[in-house]
Amino acid sequence: MESQLTFYRECIKTLLAGYDAIKTDEAELEVIFDDEHSRYVAIWVGWQQAKRIYQCAIHIDIIGDTIVVQRNDTEDRLDIDLLEYGIPKEKIRLGFLPPAVQQMLPHGHIRQAT
């Protein structure tokens, strides 16, 4: 289990590292890795004039032996990216979908890009 957990962590970190350099005139993405709790986030931080920007763009947890994408406020298909790293589709869950939808589509919601 530990080697699988280590593999999942490294895949998620590699995926999120690509977002670390993204900036706009008002904000930048900060990537946070919490290996102790298996929690990984990318957060927009900055200012738009006098308005504070602080918004979660990506949140991924490892719960048990499953990667759960809790939030994906990007145009990217993080599930497809994780598949391309070699993570089995049955080990990826889209946590931002309502539980009833997740039950109806246990693994069919993750498809290879066409």
N, C-alpha and C positions, 0 to 999 in steps of 0.2 A: 504493500500500500504506500509506503514512504517514497519509493521510486516513482510511482504513478503520481503522487502528490507533488513531488519535485518537478516532474515533467510538466504537469498542468501549470504549476506556478511559473516555470520558465517560459512556457508558451504564452501565457497571459502577459507577463512582463515584456516579452519581445513584441507582442501585439501593441501594447499600450505605449511602449517606447517610441513608436512611430508618431504618436500624437504629442509628444513632449515639446517639440519645436514649433507647434502651431501657435501663431500670434495674429492678432488684428491690431488696429490702431488703439483700440480701447482695452483689449484683454488678451490674456494668454492662457493656454491650457497647462495646468499643473497636474502631474501624474504622481499618484501616491500608492506605494506598495506596502501592504501590511501582511507579511508572511505569518506572523503569530496568529492572526485571525483569518488568514486566507481571504483577504478583502483587498480589492484593487479598484482604484477610481481615477478618473480624469475630470478635473474641475476647471471651469472657466473662472478666472479671477481678474478683476480690473475695475476700471471706472469708465462710465460713459457720461461725460460732463460731471454733474453732481450725483449721478445715480450709481450705486455700487453694483457691480456684476459679480455674482457668486452663484454658479449654477453647475450642477452635476451633468456632465456630458456622457460619461460612461461609468458604470458600476458593475463589477463582476465579482462574484463570490465563488469559493469552492466549498460546497456543502456535502459532507460525506465524500463520495467518489464522483460527484457531479459538478460540472461547471454551470453556474446559474448567472445568466446575463440579466441583471436586475434593472438596468437602464441602458438604453442606447439612443442618445439624442444626436446621432450622426446619420449621414446618408450611407454609411458603410454597413455591410452585412457581417457583423462580428462572428456570427455562427458559422458562416462560410469560411471566414479566415481561420477560425479554430479547427474546422474540418481539414483545411489545407495544411495545418501543422501536424495532423495525424491523430487528432482526438476523435474517438468514435461518436457518431451522431447521437447514440443513446445516452451519452455522458454529457450532453449539452442541453440545457433547458433555458427557455426564454421566460424568465421570471416576471417580465413586465406584462405578459399576457394574463388575463384573468384565469383563476384556477379551473373553471369549467371549460374554458377553451383548451387549456393545457391537457386536460383529461381526454377531450375529444380528439386531439391531435398529439398523441404521446411522443412520436418522433417524426411524424410526417411534415411538421412545420419547417424542418431543416432539410433543404434540398440543395443539391449541387447547382451552382449557377449555370445557366444555359447560354 
